[in-house]
């Protein structure tokens, strides 16, 4: 299959990696030049990285959107994800468009427009149970076939971090083959972004290669 993704952050990069490992072709549109340059070096397989705005039809066309089987909007901005999916669907006729929705209250808008959406806070709870993202080439499929698993690990109450300032999730030195996906606190569940902080007592949801799970657990015990 040929999949076009807009948004080269943690979610977009992870999704592209999984899809490429499954033998699919991927085009990834990322607006930040530095991020696009890095992705062009770290991804492996049959891929194309384009530096540009995924909401711009010109960049979508450069990505080969007319040949795409699926379009995925995976940026951290709901309005951008909505616009890019509308362009992919209505202008280029992509048969399936899926959007990441960061604020659950916005999900009804996506549904009203007929755009498949995955809510950031609902995604983790449903990820294992519902093969809803990409059918046979979904992240869920990869997880359930045993290559990658989702695990919950706790941030110790004795962790060496400030109760008020916490620790940036992106600063945690995760082992290769693992990724912090979301953080659950007493207040909410949040998909990780560049401002997410961990605090003692939080629960962290990690996607990891099966052979990396013990290393992940050890890392968090020693925080």
Backbone as ProteinMPNN parsed JSONL, in Angstrom:
{"seq_chain_A": "XXXXXXXXXXXXXXXXXXXXXXXXXXXXXXXXXXXXXXXXXXXXXXXXXXXXXXXXXXXXXXXXXXXXXXXXXXXXXXXXXXXXXXXXXXXXXXXXXXXXXXXXXXXXXXXXXXXXXXXXXXXXXXXXXXXXXXXXXXXXXXXXXXXXXXXXXXXXXXXXXXXXXXXXXXXXXXXXXXXXXXXXXXXXXXXXXXXXXXXXXXXXXXXXXXXXXXXXXXXXXXX", "coords_chain_A": {"N_chain_A": [[0.831, -1.197, 0.0], [0.282, 2.338, -0.478], [0.979, 5.025, 1.492], [0.339, 8.252, 2.653], [1.579, 10.509, 4.961], [1.059, 13.273, 7.048], [2.906, 15.302, 9.167], [5.614, 14.93, 11.054], [6.301, 14.336, 13.679], [6.671, 12.62, 16.865], [4.541, 10.752, 16.771], [3.936, 10.584, 13.99], [6.433, 9.786, 12.973], [6.809, 7.309, 14.259], [4.629, 5.849, 13.28], [5.209, 5.871, 10.517], [7.588, 4.394, 10.55], [6.711, 1.839, 11.433], [4.943, 1.161, 9.37], [6.659, 1.107, 7.153], [8.346, -0.969, 7.892], [6.615, -3.007, 7.541], [6.587, -3.35, 4.877], [5.329, -1.47, 3.295], [4.874, 1.464, 1.192], [5.773, 4.778, 1.913], [5.045, 8.23, 2.123], [6.102, 11.122, 3.68], [5.128, 14.17, 4.983], [6.542, 17.01, 6.301], [6.77, 20.033, 8.054], [8.859, 21.33, 9.365], [12.152, 22.004, 8.655], [14.52, 20.938, 9.817], [13.561, 18.683, 11.171], [12.519, 17.24, 9.022], [14.877, 16.756, 7.581], [16.21, 15.081, 9.395], [14.464, 12.879, 9.508], [14.692, 11.965, 6.912], [17.076, 10.707, 7.019], [16.915, 8.746, 9.009], [14.74, 7.027, 8.572], [13.866, 3.878, 7.081], [13.546, 1.952, 4.162], [11.085, 2.035, 1.515], [10.545, 5.13, 0.958], [9.516, 8.602, 1.039], [10.421, 11.834, 1.923], [9.101, 14.982, 2.432], [9.616, 18.397, 2.76], [7.387, 20.606, 3.886], [4.099, 22.177, 4.039], [1.5, 20.277, 5.109], [-1.109, 21.001, 4.748], [-1.238, 22.237, 2.404], [-2.144, 21.917, -0.889], [-0.315, 21.633, -2.938], [2.002, 20.487, -1.822], [0.942, 18.088, -0.949], [0.365, 16.967, -3.413], [2.946, 16.76, -4.437], [3.778, 14.72, -2.84], [2.655, 12.553, -3.968], [-0.075, 12.129, -3.659], [-2.246, 11.479, -5.266], [-1.996, 8.855, -5.848], [-2.294, 7.591, -3.492], [-3.326, 5.162, -1.087], [-4.126, 5.507, 1.487], [-4.455, 8.315, 3.627], [-2.923, 9.972, 6.282], [-3.309, 12.201, 8.9], [-1.237, 13.43, 11.193], [-0.386, 15.461, 12.865], [0.203, 17.732, 15.629], [-1.822, 19.552, 15.754], [-5.179, 20.075, 15.691], [-6.779, 21.582, 13.903], [-5.161, 21.783, 11.624], [-4.957, 19.079, 10.961], [-7.589, 18.518, 10.294], [-8.044, 20.197, 8.045], [-6.085, 19.232, 6.227], [-6.942, 16.603, 5.825], [-9.43, 17.058, 4.647], [-8.639, 18.219, 2.227], [-7.163, 16.098, 1.096], [-9.19, 14.183, 0.825], [-11.404, 15.445, -0.519], [-10.343, 16.979, -2.623], [-8.388, 15.361, -3.834], [-9.443, 12.842, -3.733], [-8.698, 10.648, -2.082], [-9.151, 7.394, -0.906], [-9.281, 6.677, 1.822], [-9.068, 8.471, 4.757], [-7.435, 9.342, 7.722], [-7.389, 10.88, 10.86], [-5.478, 12.263, 13.498], [-6.739, 13.278, 16.567], [-6.355, 15.688, 18.887], [-7.696, 17.055, 20.931], [-10.364, 15.778, 22.575], [-12.941, 16.901, 22.452], [-13.117, 17.909, 19.929], [-13.566, 15.816, 18.287], [-16.142, 15.226, 17.413], [-16.515, 17.015, 15.359], [-14.837, 16.097, 13.329], [-16.054, 13.642, 12.882], [-18.549, 14.469, 11.986], [-17.89, 15.419, 9.515], [-17.226, 13.167, 8.246], [-14.694, 12.073, 8.554], [-12.381, 9.692, 9.509], [-11.242, 9.325, 12.816], [-8.884, 9.444, 15.517], [-8.904, 9.799, 18.836], [-6.695, 11.482, 21.009], [-6.748, 10.974, 23.797], [-8.444, 8.805, 23.951], [-7.232, 6.96, 22.352], [-5.199, 5.303, 23.448], [-6.543, 3.584, 25.226], [-8.156, 2.183, 23.481], [-6.466, 1.112, 21.603], [-5.301, -1.485, 21.577], [-7.557, -3.105, 21.349], [-9.042, -2.401, 19.078], [-8.74, -2.668, 15.651], [-8.458, -0.207, 14.016], [-7.106, 1.74, 12.659], [-5.505, 1.341, 10.258], [-6.402, -0.982, 9.022], [-5.188, -3.991, 7.747], [-2.578, -3.159, 7.826], [-2.048, -1.796, 10.085], [-0.86, -0.005, 13.024], [-1.872, -1.264, 15.224], [-2.159, -3.899, 14.327], [0.501, -4.634, 14.021], [1.301, -4.511, 16.689], [-0.299, -6.525, 17.865], [0.706, -8.76, 16.7], [2.981, -9.32, 18.015], [5.494, -8.073, 17.695], [5.801, -5.533, 18.744], [4.852, -4.23, 21.876], [2.466, -2.813, 24.164], [3.059, -1.273, 27.212], [2.511, -0.499, 30.662], [4.136, 1.592, 32.9], [5.155, 2.725, 36.092], [5.919, 5.951, 37.422], [8.144, 6.302, 39.956], [7.241, 7.245, 43.302], [9.342, 8.138, 44.689], [11.002, 9.24, 42.855], [13.741, 11.064, 41.461], [13.017, 13.978, 41.066], [11.485, 17.199, 40.765], [8.509, 17.856, 42.569], [6.902, 19.867, 41.691], [7.915, 20.808, 39.226], [8.536, 18.523, 37.763], [9.574, 16.269, 35.119], [10.59, 16.611, 31.803], [9.039, 14.628, 29.36], [10.337, 14.041, 26.977], [12.939, 14.193, 27.736], [13.59, 11.9, 29.014], [15.787, 9.237, 28.915], [15.108, 7.052, 26.847], [15.393, 3.57, 26.0], [16.714, 2.353, 22.857], [14.303, 1.415, 20.464], [12.044, 1.818, 21.929], [9.33, 3.876, 23.082], [7.81, 6.606, 24.653], [4.423, 6.889, 24.804], [2.086, 7.93, 25.986], [0.935, 9.677, 28.919], [-0.475, 9.107, 32.024], [-2.155, 10.738, 34.525], [-3.57, 11.735, 37.69], [-5.397, 13.51, 36.818], [-5.833, 13.346, 33.999], [-5.419, 11.71, 30.759], [-2.74, 11.988, 28.625], [-1.497, 12.242, 25.391], [1.87, 12.115, 24.483], [3.654, 15.117, 24.012], [5.86, 17.833, 23.035], [5.801, 19.299, 25.35], [4.996, 17.792, 27.441], [5.128, 16.673, 30.775], [6.508, 14.535, 33.268], [5.531, 13.34, 36.457], [6.145, 12.361, 39.885], [4.464, 9.378, 40.691], [2.879, 9.29, 38.433], [1.506, 7.372, 35.679], [3.034, 5.829, 32.982], [2.643, 5.18, 29.573], [4.033, 3.008, 27.356], [5.271, 2.181, 24.154], [7.008, -0.545, 22.972], [9.677, -2.595, 21.652], [9.471, -6.065, 22.157], [11.699, -7.238, 23.394], [12.787, -5.131, 24.717], [11.39, -4.397, 26.906], [12.031, -5.051, 29.604], [14.276, -3.446, 29.989], [13.113, -0.947, 29.818], [11.432, -0.938, 32.062], [13.348, -1.158, 34.076], [14.7, 1.269, 33.734], [12.728, 3.15, 34.527], [12.338, 2.42, 37.176], [14.679, 3.323, 38.246], [14.644, 6.073, 38.082]], "CA_chain_A": [[0.0, 0.0, 0.0], [0.985, 3.619, -0.484], [0.397, 5.847, 2.551], [0.893, 9.597, 2.833], [1.427, 10.983, 6.339], [1.518, 14.627, 7.323], [3.29, 15.41, 10.57], [6.752, 14.055, 11.301], [6.642, 14.267, 15.099], [6.834, 11.275, 17.412], [3.488, 9.867, 16.279], [4.13, 10.375, 12.563], [7.658, 9.008, 12.752], [6.596, 5.93, 14.696], [3.713, 5.235, 12.333], [5.948, 5.646, 9.276], [8.538, 3.304, 10.782], [5.979, 0.575, 11.478], [4.412, 0.868, 8.035], [7.784, 0.753, 6.293], [8.805, -2.297, 8.293], [5.629, -3.973, 7.032], [6.743, -3.447, 3.437], [4.539, -0.469, 2.59], [5.541, 2.672, 0.733], [5.301, 5.902, 2.724], [5.512, 9.597, 1.899], [5.875, 11.863, 4.916], [5.224, 15.623, 4.811], [6.889, 17.657, 7.566], [7.017, 21.447, 7.785], [10.121, 21.761, 9.965], [13.258, 21.53, 7.814], [15.451, 20.109, 10.595], [12.899, 17.396, 11.42], [12.457, 16.547, 7.736], [16.225, 16.281, 7.269], [16.525, 13.94, 10.258], [13.659, 11.743, 9.079], [15.215, 11.442, 5.646], [18.26, 9.897, 7.312], [16.675, 7.645, 9.953], [13.761, 6.066, 8.08], [14.418, 2.829, 6.224], [12.539, 1.336, 3.316], [10.684, 2.803, 0.335], [9.882, 6.302, 1.531], [9.8, 9.935, 0.528], [10.191, 12.882, 2.908], [8.937, 16.288, 1.806], [9.526, 19.513, 3.698], [6.32, 21.494, 3.442], [2.869, 22.247, 4.813], [0.563, 19.242, 4.684], [-2.397, 21.615, 4.424], [-1.08, 22.846, 1.084], [-2.383, 20.874, -1.892], [0.885, 21.446, -3.763], [2.89, 19.528, -1.155], [0.279, 16.787, -0.999], [0.546, 16.426, -4.761], [4.355, 16.36, -4.525], [3.92, 13.463, -2.093], [2.015, 11.476, -4.711], [-1.359, 11.878, -3.014], [-3.206, 10.921, -6.219], [-1.815, 7.394, -5.87], [-2.323, 7.099, -2.111], [-4.424, 4.33, -0.603], [-4.524, 6.055, 2.786], [-3.825, 9.558, 4.07], [-2.976, 10.1, 7.738], [-2.916, 13.499, 9.445], [-0.733, 13.07, 12.525], [0.258, 16.603, 13.512], [-0.319, 18.059, 16.958], [-2.82, 20.613, 15.62], [-6.414, 19.514, 15.158], [-7.264, 22.316, 12.743], [-4.339, 21.37, 10.485], [-5.327, 17.711, 10.593], [-8.893, 18.587, 9.639], [-7.889, 20.799, 6.719], [-5.318, 18.359, 5.337], [-7.787, 15.467, 5.464], [-10.443, 17.554, 3.717], [-7.99, 18.372, 0.918], [-6.842, 14.768, 0.578], [-10.414, 13.485, 0.496], [-12.299, 16.127, -1.463], [-9.627, 17.453, -3.81], [-7.643, 14.293, -4.506], [-10.206, 11.603, -3.745], [-8.061, 9.536, -1.368], [-10.256, 6.564, -0.417], [-9.364, 6.591, 3.281], [-8.32, 9.503, 5.478], [-7.484, 9.143, 9.171], [-6.819, 12.047, 11.532], [-5.214, 12.292, 14.93], [-7.468, 14.36, 17.218], [-5.679, 15.909, 20.162], [-8.702, 17.468, 21.908], [-11.525, 14.912, 22.341], [-14.15, 17.674, 22.138], [-13.125, 18.186, 18.489], [-13.783, 14.597, 17.515], [-17.467, 15.263, 16.781], [-16.395, 17.778, 14.109], [-14.273, 15.183, 12.342], [-17.065, 12.634, 12.559], [-19.603, 15.117, 11.207], [-17.384, 15.581, 8.155], [-16.957, 11.849, 7.697], [-13.262, 11.771, 8.623], [-12.008, 8.787, 10.589], [-10.381, 10.042, 13.752], [-8.424, 8.754, 16.715], [-8.71, 10.781, 19.887], [-5.458, 11.281, 21.751], [-6.984, 10.38, 25.103], [-9.123, 7.525, 23.793], [-6.445, 6.069, 21.512], [-4.456, 4.298, 24.203], [-7.468, 2.597, 25.771], [-8.745, 1.39, 22.407], [-5.469, 0.732, 20.616], [-5.111, -2.926, 21.514], [-8.802, -3.804, 21.066], [-9.671, -2.044, 17.818], [-7.862, -2.504, 14.502], [-9.252, 0.82, 13.359], [-6.328, 2.802, 12.035], [-5.119, 1.074, 8.872], [-6.729, -2.338, 8.601], [-4.17, -5.028, 7.867], [-1.231, -2.621, 7.971], [-2.137, -0.821, 11.165], [0.007, -0.136, 14.182], [-2.498, -2.274, 16.073], [-1.824, -5.206, 13.79], [1.886, -4.891, 14.371], [1.354, -4.768, 18.117], [-0.907, -7.787, 18.229], [1.488, -9.879, 16.173], [4.056, -9.636, 18.926], [6.739, -7.358, 17.493], [5.799, -4.388, 19.645], [3.777, -4.329, 22.853], [2.197, -1.641, 24.993], [3.216, -1.563, 28.636], [2.37, 0.604, 31.608], [5.15, 1.636, 33.952], [4.905, 3.825, 37.008], [6.995, 6.845, 37.844], [8.189, 6.107, 41.405], [6.992, 8.401, 44.161], [10.652, 8.575, 45.179], [11.821, 9.643, 41.715], [14.577, 12.249, 41.686], [12.518, 15.099, 40.274], [10.685, 18.137, 41.535], [7.077, 17.611, 42.562], [6.219, 20.952, 40.983], [8.407, 20.952, 37.853], [8.567, 17.243, 37.09], [10.63, 15.995, 34.146], [10.084, 16.54, 30.433], [9.002, 13.251, 28.854], [11.336, 13.897, 25.921], [14.275, 14.137, 28.337], [13.826, 10.562, 29.557], [16.67, 8.528, 27.963], [14.477, 5.768, 26.536], [16.209, 2.634, 25.214], [16.359, 2.2, 21.45], [13.215, 0.465, 20.287], [10.942, 2.108, 22.844], [8.813, 5.226, 22.92], [6.719, 7.0, 25.543], [3.272, 7.244, 23.985], [1.129, 8.739, 26.741], [1.137, 9.78, 30.359], [-1.727, 9.154, 32.762], [-2.056, 11.285, 35.869], [-4.869, 11.711, 38.359], [-6.292, 14.452, 36.156], [-6.153, 13.09, 32.601], [-4.465, 10.95, 29.977], [-2.227, 12.899, 27.604], [-0.513, 11.745, 24.433], [3.083, 12.889, 24.716], [4.111, 16.143, 23.075], [7.131, 18.396, 23.493], [5.619, 19.994, 26.627], [4.524, 16.84, 28.447], [6.023, 16.443, 31.916], [6.222, 13.419, 34.158], [5.6, 13.665, 37.871], [6.091, 11.167, 40.725], [3.137, 8.799, 40.817], [2.23, 9.161, 37.128], [1.63, 6.126, 34.933], [3.509, 6.095, 31.63], [2.31, 4.134, 28.614], [5.185, 2.899, 26.465], [5.309, 1.193, 23.075], [8.397, -1.018, 22.963], [9.999, -3.935, 21.18], [9.284, -6.989, 23.282], [12.949, -7.497, 24.109], [13.233, -3.912, 25.393], [10.474, -4.082, 28.006], [12.728, -5.091, 30.891], [15.13, -2.26, 30.073], [12.22, 0.186, 30.091], [11.006, -1.018, 33.464], [14.515, -0.837, 34.908], [14.93, 2.709, 33.614], [11.788, 3.912, 35.348], [12.596, 2.139, 38.603], [15.878, 4.039, 38.686], [14.499, 7.52, 37.917]], "C_chain_A": [[0.867, 1.25, 0.0], [0.266, 4.558, 0.479], [1.111, 7.188, 2.61], [0.566, 10.056, 4.237], [1.847, 12.438, 6.39], [1.746, 14.769, 8.815], [4.387, 14.424, 10.893], [7.214, 14.047, 12.743], [6.75, 12.823, 15.558], [5.798, 10.298, 16.862], [3.696, 9.547, 14.802], [5.347, 9.525, 12.266], [7.447, 7.544, 13.12], [5.69, 5.186, 13.711], [4.422, 4.917, 11.016], [6.907, 4.467, 9.422], [7.851, 1.948, 10.745], [5.478, 0.183, 10.095], [5.515, 0.458, 7.071], [8.305, -0.646, 6.62], [7.87, -3.388, 7.787], [5.663, -4.072, 5.512], [5.919, -2.473, 2.629], [5.42, 0.673, 2.102], [4.916, 3.869, 1.459], [5.895, 7.208, 2.219], [5.143, 10.386, 3.145], [6.119, 13.349, 4.661], [5.451, 16.257, 6.173], [7.338, 19.086, 7.298], [8.368, 21.926, 8.298], [11.3, 21.151, 9.188], [14.189, 20.591, 8.57], [14.857, 18.726, 10.848], [12.85, 16.587, 10.13], [13.825, 15.978, 7.356], [16.574, 15.055, 8.101], [15.756, 12.698, 9.823], [14.194, 11.123, 7.798], [16.436, 10.559, 5.854], [17.944, 8.667, 8.163], [15.662, 6.623, 9.451], [14.431, 5.061, 7.14], [13.298, 2.173, 5.442], [12.245, 2.211, 2.111], [9.873, 4.008, 0.814], [10.316, 7.574, 0.821], [9.488, 10.919, 1.64], [10.161, 14.218, 2.193], [8.836, 17.342, 2.887], [8.477, 20.482, 3.169], [5.118, 21.401, 4.348], [1.882, 21.225, 4.274], [-0.818, 19.76, 4.371], [-2.373, 22.267, 3.045], [-1.196, 21.747, 0.026], [-1.156, 20.618, -2.76], [1.819, 20.417, -3.146], [2.255, 18.142, -1.108], [0.481, 16.148, -2.378], [1.986, 15.986, -4.974], [4.59, 15.006, -3.854], [3.256, 12.292, -2.818], [0.646, 11.118, -4.185], [-2.367, 11.224, -3.955], [-3.117, 9.397, -6.297], [-1.98, 6.774, -4.496], [-3.544, 6.227, -1.843], [-5.0, 4.896, 0.686], [-3.778, 7.351, 3.021], [-4.007, 9.661, 5.571], [-2.482, 11.478, 8.136], [-2.53, 13.293, 10.898], [-0.026, 14.224, 13.208], [-0.358, 16.822, 14.889], [-1.383, 19.136, 16.942], [-4.078, 20.06, 14.959], [-6.9, 20.242, 13.911], [-6.469, 21.953, 11.483], [-4.706, 19.972, 10.008], [-6.658, 17.685, 9.85], [-8.763, 19.101, 8.208], [-7.172, 19.853, 5.763], [-6.126, 17.138, 4.908], [-8.866, 15.874, 4.469], [-9.854, 17.7, 2.312], [-7.726, 17.006, 0.296], [-8.09, 14.041, 0.086], [-11.182, 14.14, -0.649], [-11.597, 16.582, -2.745], [-9.007, 16.293, -4.585], [-8.341, 12.935, -4.471], [-9.537, 10.418, -3.092], [-9.16, 8.694, -0.708], [-10.384, 6.486, 1.098], [-8.468, 7.642, 3.918], [-8.525, 9.31, 6.974], [-6.773, 10.311, 9.828], [-6.58, 11.769, 13.009], [-5.962, 13.497, 15.505], [-6.91, 14.528, 18.622], [-6.633, 16.339, 21.267], [-9.975, 16.658, 21.658], [-12.795, 15.68, 21.966], [-14.249, 17.975, 20.635], [-13.503, 16.97, 17.648], [-15.138, 14.609, 16.802], [-17.421, 16.028, 15.46], [-15.864, 16.882, 13.005], [-15.318, 14.154, 11.903], [-18.164, 13.225, 11.695], [-19.2, 15.283, 9.747], [-16.999, 14.25, 7.515], [-15.501, 11.45, 7.683], [-13.012, 10.819, 9.792], [-11.037, 9.504, 11.52], [-10.045, 9.164, 14.941], [-8.141, 9.814, 17.758], [-7.465, 10.46, 20.685], [-5.705, 10.577, 23.079], [-7.674, 9.025, 25.005], [-8.24, 6.495, 23.099], [-5.779, 4.965, 22.311], [-5.376, 3.203, 24.713], [-7.981, 1.655, 24.689], [-7.726, 0.734, 21.485], [-5.346, -0.776, 20.464], [-6.37, -3.629, 21.005], [-9.341, -3.555, 19.66], [-8.645, -1.851, 16.709], [-8.522, -1.483, 13.581], [-8.423, 1.79, 12.539], [-6.04, 2.528, 10.57], [-5.438, -0.347, 8.438], [-5.557, -3.271, 8.8], [-2.77, -4.475, 8.033], [-1.18, -1.625, 9.123], [-1.072, -1.038, 12.219], [-0.54, -1.207, 15.108], [-2.129, -3.667, 15.613], [-0.395, -5.579, 14.146], [2.009, -5.246, 15.846], [0.844, -6.165, 18.444], [-0.188, -8.99, 17.643], [2.787, -10.076, 16.929], [5.36, -8.911, 18.721], [6.896, -6.221, 18.496], [4.642, -4.558, 20.606], [3.639, -3.02, 23.61], [2.324, -2.048, 26.453], [2.991, -0.297, 29.451], [3.478, 0.502, 32.64], [4.887, 2.862, 34.816], [6.139, 4.671, 37.245], [7.038, 6.769, 39.368], [7.902, 7.394, 42.175], [8.3, 8.972, 44.699], [11.554, 9.071, 44.059], [12.53, 10.96, 41.989], [14.152, 13.375, 40.745], [11.634, 15.968, 41.158], [9.205, 17.797, 41.434], [6.337, 18.674, 41.764], [6.631, 21.044, 39.512], [8.413, 19.645, 37.068], [9.755, 17.1, 36.156], [9.994, 15.917, 32.764], [10.139, 15.094, 29.928], [10.079, 13.023, 27.805], [12.757, 13.826, 26.471], [14.58, 12.772, 28.952], [14.639, 9.765, 28.535], [16.158, 7.124, 27.648], [15.426, 4.868, 25.737], [15.78, 2.645, 23.756], [15.262, 1.146, 21.325], [12.076, 0.667, 21.252], [10.568, 3.574, 22.741], [7.723, 5.475, 23.947], [5.576, 7.515, 24.682], [2.334, 8.194, 24.721], [1.469, 8.711, 28.213], [-0.227, 9.923, 31.022], [-1.45, 9.67, 34.17], [-3.436, 11.221, 36.505], [-5.879, 12.592, 37.644], [-6.729, 14.02, 34.762], [-5.151, 12.111, 32.017], [-4.041, 11.841, 28.822], [-1.247, 12.174, 26.695], [0.69, 12.684, 24.479], [3.324, 13.901, 23.595], [5.354, 16.785, 23.674], [7.013, 19.186, 24.794], [5.191, 19.056, 27.752], [5.575, 16.613, 29.528], [5.55, 15.249, 32.735], [6.386, 13.883, 35.598], [5.564, 12.376, 38.679], [4.657, 10.678, 40.888], [2.39, 8.659, 39.506], [2.387, 7.744, 36.576], [1.993, 6.469, 33.492], [3.181, 4.9, 30.748], [3.378, 4.141, 27.528], [4.924, 1.85, 25.394], [6.766, 0.756, 22.941], [8.516, -2.366, 22.276], [9.956, -4.874, 22.378], [10.571, -7.19, 24.08], [13.497, -6.269, 24.826], [12.409, -3.597, 26.646], [11.181, -4.078, 29.349], [13.631, -3.88, 31.075], [14.303, -1.022, 30.388], [11.817, 0.203, 31.556], [12.147, -0.673, 34.419], [14.794, 0.646, 34.904], [14.012, 3.497, 34.535], [11.957, 3.641, 36.835], [13.735, 2.982, 39.135], [15.794, 5.556, 38.505], [14.729, 8.263, 39.244]], "O_chain_A": [[2.025, 1.226, 0.418], [-0.917, 4.851, 0.302], [2.341, 7.248, 2.616], [-0.589, 10.002, 4.661], [2.883, 12.803, 5.834], [0.894, 14.407, 9.626], [4.139, 13.222, 10.998], [8.384, 13.783, 13.017], [6.902, 11.912, 14.744], [6.125, 9.159, 16.527], [3.642, 8.384, 14.402], [5.302, 8.643, 11.408], [7.857, 6.646, 12.384], [5.955, 4.038, 13.356], [4.257, 3.83, 10.463], [7.021, 3.639, 8.518], [8.34, 1.015, 10.108], [5.574, -0.977, 9.695], [5.323, -0.446, 6.257], [8.659, -1.41, 5.722], [8.271, -4.54, 7.624], [4.862, -4.795, 4.919], [5.809, -2.615, 1.411], [6.56, 0.829, 2.54], [3.697, 3.96, 1.599], [7.087, 7.291, 1.924], [4.006, 10.327, 3.611], [7.184, 13.738, 4.182], [4.655, 16.068, 7.093], [8.178, 19.331, 6.432], [8.96, 22.837, 7.719], [11.418, 19.93, 9.083], [14.605, 19.563, 8.033], [15.557, 17.718, 10.754], [13.11, 15.384, 10.141], [13.92, 14.852, 6.867], [17.161, 14.101, 7.591], [16.312, 11.601, 9.771], [14.155, 9.905, 7.622], [16.793, 9.762, 4.986], [18.631, 7.651, 8.054], [15.712, 5.463, 9.859], [15.432, 5.366, 6.493], [12.234, 1.876, 5.985], [13.07, 3.04, 1.728], [8.668, 3.909, 1.042], [11.324, 7.616, 0.115], [8.415, 10.857, 2.239], [11.076, 14.552, 1.441], [8.056, 17.197, 3.828], [8.667, 21.103, 2.123], [5.113, 20.636, 5.312], [1.475, 21.298, 3.115], [-1.628, 19.041, 3.786], [-3.388, 22.789, 2.582], [-0.444, 20.772, 0.044], [-0.974, 19.51, -3.263], [2.369, 19.572, -3.851], [2.954, 17.134, -1.215], [0.734, 14.948, -2.49], [2.236, 14.964, -5.613], [5.479, 14.249, -4.244], [3.293, 11.162, -2.33], [0.234, 9.959, -4.244], [-3.249, 10.493, -3.502], [-4.048, 8.734, -6.755], [-1.825, 5.562, -4.341], [-4.647, 6.515, -2.308], [-6.197, 4.784, 0.95], [-2.608, 7.478, 2.659], [-5.109, 9.463, 6.083], [-1.381, 11.884, 7.766], [-3.383, 13.014, 11.74], [0.847, 14.001, 14.046], [-1.33, 16.162, 15.257], [-1.811, 19.595, 18.001], [-4.046, 19.63, 13.806], [-7.378, 19.611, 12.968], [-7.043, 21.83, 10.401], [-4.761, 19.709, 8.807], [-6.833, 16.927, 8.897], [-9.306, 18.51, 7.275], [-7.596, 19.685, 4.619], [-6.015, 16.685, 3.769], [-9.181, 15.119, 3.55], [-10.498, 17.345, 1.325], [-8.023, 16.778, -0.877], [-8.057, 13.364, -0.941], [-11.561, 13.482, -1.618], [-12.193, 16.57, -3.823], [-9.081, 16.236, -5.813], [-7.884, 11.985, -5.105], [-9.776, 9.281, -3.499], [-10.016, 9.244, -0.015], [-11.479, 6.253, 1.611], [-7.267, 7.696, 3.656], [-9.652, 9.137, 7.437], [-5.681, 10.694, 9.409], [-7.387, 11.12, 13.674], [-5.835, 14.609, 14.992], [-6.987, 13.616, 19.445], [-6.401, 16.019, 22.433], [-10.609, 16.837, 20.619], [-13.636, 15.157, 21.235], [-15.334, 18.261, 20.128], [-13.732, 17.084, 16.444], [-15.265, 14.06, 15.707], [-18.19, 15.735, 14.545], [-16.37, 16.897, 11.883], [-15.448, 13.842, 10.72], [-18.66, 12.569, 10.778], [-20.048, 15.288, 8.854], [-16.508, 14.21, 6.387], [-15.098, 10.591, 6.9], [-13.389, 11.109, 10.927], [-10.127, 10.2, 11.07], [-10.803, 8.272, 15.321], [-7.24, 10.636, 17.587], [-7.205, 9.3, 21.003], [-4.951, 9.677, 23.449], [-7.506, 8.182, 25.887], [-8.465, 5.292, 23.235], [-5.791, 3.807, 21.894], [-5.035, 2.022, 24.642], [-8.215, 0.474, 24.945], [-8.088, -0.114, 20.669], [-5.291, -1.288, 19.346], [-6.272, -4.638, 20.306], [-10.029, -4.412, 19.106], [-7.779, -0.981, 16.805], [-9.065, -1.82, 12.529], [-8.983, 2.59, 11.79], [-6.296, 3.381, 9.72], [-4.773, -0.864, 7.541], [-4.99, -3.342, 9.89], [-1.85, -5.229, 8.349], [-0.354, -0.713, 9.124], [-0.462, -2.103, 12.302], [0.219, -1.968, 15.708], [-1.819, -4.528, 16.435], [-0.12, -6.716, 14.528], [2.735, -6.171, 16.211], [1.473, -6.902, 19.204], [-0.445, -10.123, 18.049], [3.612, -10.903, 16.54], [6.282, -9.11, 19.512], [7.982, -5.983, 19.024], [3.561, -4.984, 20.202], [4.575, -2.224, 23.684], [1.757, -3.056, 26.875], [3.245, 0.817, 28.993], [3.723, -0.573, 33.189], [4.451, 3.903, 34.325], [7.262, 4.168, 37.266], [6.06, 7.135, 40.02], [8.275, 8.487, 41.748], [8.364, 10.131, 45.11], [12.743, 9.301, 44.28], [11.997, 11.848, 42.656], [14.832, 13.681, 39.765], [11.107, 15.513, 42.173], [8.703, 17.488, 40.353], [5.265, 18.41, 41.219], [5.798, 21.324, 38.65], [8.307, 19.657, 35.842], [10.802, 17.715, 36.359], [8.983, 15.24, 32.574], [11.164, 14.423, 30.055], [10.669, 11.945, 27.741], [13.681, 13.443, 25.753], [15.712, 12.519, 29.364], [14.209, 9.634, 27.389], [16.709, 6.132, 28.124], [16.178, 5.355, 24.892], [14.619, 2.914, 23.449], [15.294, 0.117, 21.999], [11.221, -0.208, 21.392], [11.387, 4.411, 22.36], [6.814, 4.66, 24.103], [5.744, 8.466, 23.919], [1.844, 9.16, 24.135], [2.195, 7.838, 28.689], [-1.035, 10.763, 30.624], [-0.628, 9.12, 34.903], [-4.372, 10.697, 35.902], [-7.085, 12.439, 37.839], [-7.863, 14.287, 34.363], [-4.176, 11.727, 32.663], [-4.887, 12.39, 28.117], [-0.284, 11.567, 27.164], [0.534, 13.905, 24.51], [3.216, 13.588, 22.409], [5.85, 16.333, 24.706], [8.016, 19.694, 25.295], [5.041, 19.488, 28.895], [6.751, 16.392, 29.238], [4.353, 14.997, 32.871], [7.251, 14.699, 35.917], [5.008, 11.382, 38.212], [3.752, 11.458, 41.185], [1.366, 7.979, 39.457], [3.297, 7.013, 36.968], [1.338, 7.297, 32.859], [3.412, 3.752, 31.127], [3.599, 5.154, 26.866], [4.42, 0.765, 25.685], [7.657, 1.595, 22.81], [7.591, -3.178, 22.305], [10.36, -4.506, 23.481], [10.532, -7.301, 25.306], [14.544, -6.341, 25.469], [12.703, -2.639, 27.36], [10.95, -3.181, 30.16], [13.743, -3.346, 32.179], [14.743, -0.15, 31.137], [11.858, 1.246, 32.208], [11.951, 0.005, 35.427], [15.091, 1.227, 35.947], [14.457, 4.403, 35.239], [11.744, 4.529, 37.66], [13.77, 3.321, 40.318], [16.777, 6.257, 38.75], [14.645, 9.491, 39.287]]}, "name": "protein", "num_of_chains": 1, "seq": "XXXXXXXXXXXXXXXXXXXXXXXXXXXXXXXXXXXXXXXXXXXXXXXXXXXXXXXXXXXXXXXXXXXXXXXXXXXXXXXXXXXXXXXXXXXXXXXXXXXXXXXXXXXXXXXXXXXXXXXXXXXXXXXXXXXXXXXXXXXXXXXXXXXXXXXXXXXXXXXXXXXXXXXXXXXXXXXXXXXXXXXXXXXXXXXXXXXXXXXXXXXXXXXXXXXXXXXXXXXXXXX"}
